Amino acid sequence: MSGKTKIAFLGTGLMGAPMARRLLGAGFPVTVWNRDAAKAEPLAADGADIAASPAAAVAGAAVVFTMLTNGQAVSEVLFERGVANGLADGTIVVDCSSIAPQIAREHARRLAEKGIRHLDAPVSGGVVGAAAGTLAIMAGGDGAAVESLKDVFAVLGRVTHVGPSGAGQVCKLANQQIVAVTIGAVAEAMILVEAGGASRAAFRDAIRGGFAESRILELHGARMVERNFAPGGASNNQLKDLNAVMAMADELSLELPLTRQVRQEFADFVESGGGEQDHSGLLLQLEKLNPRN
């Protein structure tokens, strides 16, 4: 696909806005819509057209990206607000939202009945990756559709076709398992280090490059040291994904003890008011369990 392909981008929050900005910077004409219009308006300075409704945003678009809060929000925008009915045959809908695999498969089925192709393509890499164009994109659906969008995906990051419809969401859930459990491990290590009399900052520096190195240690470990929990990835969303993981595990009769325990810690953190804080803020929940006198 060339840079002349018209793209609609629905959902310009923490992740959607920098992704749309990347597409604009690469020369794609992009029309954006967001439920809270104030989050879409800044993209006008980057060359985006701002639409008053999702149906208006997708008029004439060859590719439609969605980056919305949950499966219910995606369903509403696609099927209750005129999007699906306003798309031409052959349009590709790329849903980058993190939703349950069965909902993604249902969306693909319903859109296919209208001649519209669908990819579930959730991403990993956070706001930093979205802005830098280094996202890991896990695409489920037709491999030929993924290949046809390779120039579009290249602007956003690295895409991998992981299987049929729903497979992208399964892989994203597995990714979120790893993220959550690793955040928990780093946070518990920070608790142990400080209780034992060492510096958290020095500890993090000391183990960089060793077997414990990870993007979580690099980015979220720094957040824990700096106590900067402004949301890059909100704990509410992390809990939503962990709930979906556990629901899938129950369906498949799997026992995932680490995931189950970290899900409970995030549930307690969200219940105590931490839902809008970054998921690295799980450290705060663990500090409550381990008060220092």
Secondary structure, DSSP 4 states (H G I P E B T S, - for coil): --TT--EEEE--STTHHHHHHHHHHTT--EEEE-SSGGGTGGGGGGTPEEPSSHHHHHTT-SEEEE--SSHHHHHIIIIISSTGGGPPTT-EEEE-S---HHHHHHHHHHHHTTT-EEEE--EESHHHHHHHT-EEEEEES-HHHHHHTHHHHHHHEEEEEEESTTHHHHHHHHHHHHHHHHHHHHHHHHHHHHHTT--HHHHHHHHTTSTT--HIIIIIHHHHHHT----SSBHHHHHHHHHHHHHHHHHTT---HHHHHHHHHHHHHIIIIITTSBGGGHHHHHHHHS---
